């Protein structure tokens, strides 16, 4: 997801290669991963996902990957409820739109990068 990838690139700097399965402008809610997406993701050292049911396709996608750790970057956010429409009462999965929640995303990304790449912890903590 490009927003998460942008955050991760800012945390990782030049010490990690960050890419997004989805392309800029892609509809994240109904995205259909390709076999090429699965192949690229299988080569990853870490997968970052939004969670909160934003990527409805993600669990099915992730089942095709073997041994690639996953971190949900929305862990610990205070979700904002949807107030109208068919999803009324459900948490809004676009939690990064709150500046406070966006900072939680960045902290979760930093912590994940440190956990899975401790050799570059100083870069991730800057």
Secondary structure as GFF3:
##gff-version 3
##sequence-region A 1 126
A	DSSP	alpha_helix	2	12	.	.	.	ID=ss1
A	DSSP	alpha_helix	35	42	.	.	.	ID=ss2
A	DSSP	beta_strand	47	49	.	.	.	ID=ss3
A	DSSP	alpha_helix	58	62	.	.	.	ID=ss4
A	DSSP	beta_strand	70	72	.	.	.	ID=ss5
A	DSSP	three_ten_helix	95	97	.	.	.	ID=ss6
A	DSSP	alpha_helix	99	116	.	.	.	ID=ss7
A	DSSP	three_ten_helix	118	120	.	.	.	ID=ss8
A	DSSP	alpha_helix	121	124	.	.	.	ID=ss9
###
